[in-house]
Amino acid sequence: MKYLQNDPALKQRRRELRRNQTDAEKALWAYLRNKQFYGMKFFRQYSIGPYILDFYCPNMKLAVELDGNSTTDARLRNMMPFVQNT
């Protein structure tokens, strides 16, 4: 895998996800954007490996997924090695 973070091949999909946010994502983004949460920088629809995270803070290595039904436990477990290695 050439790109670990923000693979250009996923750019269009990330853009689509940002344009079509869920209500929960919109509400949380209102608090996370512009370093409003303890001065931490968060990215929205950030890709790590083959996965696109709803929100990601590289300083804390914190990934946030709000999807609920569309995100399975197995998918989250598979995602963890990518997040831990960034």
N, C-alpha and C positions, 0 to 999 in steps of 0.2 A: 504494500500500500504506500503510494508516494506521499499523500497528504494525510497527516493525522488530524489536523484542525482545518476547518472550513475549506474542504475540498471544492475546487472550482466546478467540478461535475455536479455538485449538489446546490450550486448557487441559485438556479432558477427555482428549485423546489423550496429552498429556504425563503426566497422572496414571496412565493405563493403562500406559504404558511404565515408569514408576517402580515400579508394582506387579508388573510382569512382567519384571524384569531378567534378563539372562543371568548365568551364573556369573562371567564375566570382569568384567562391570559391578559385580556385588556385591563382588568382591575388590578392584577398584580404588577403589570408593567407600569402602571401609573405611579406605583410606589418605588419601583426599582430603577427606573430610568434617571439619567442625569446624576448618578451617584447620590441619590436621595436616601438610600439605605446604608447608614453608617459610613458614607463616603466610598462605598465599594462599587466598582464598575461591573455592571451586568451586561451581557449580550443576549439578544433575543433571537431564537431560532438559529442556534450556533451548532455547527456540525463537528463532531469528534468521531473519527473513524467513519464507519458507514451510518452512524446515527445522527439524527438532528434533535438536539435538546431544546426544550421550550425556553429555558433560561440557563445561563452559565456565568459564573464568576470565577475567572482564572486565579485571582489572588487567594481565594478560599478553596479552590478546586471543588466548588459546589455546583452541582447540576440539579435543576428543578424541572420536574415533569408534572404537568397539571392535567393531562389528558384523561386520566381515569380509565374509562372503558377501552380506549384504543391502545393503551400501553399495558402490556402483560407483564407479570412478574418475571417471566423468563427473559423477556426483552431487556428489562432493567438489569437483571443479573449479567446478561451478556454485555451490556453497556459499561459496567463498572471498571473492567480492566482499562478501557480507553480513557475514562475520566481520571483514574488513579495515576496514569502514566503521563498526564499532560503537565 
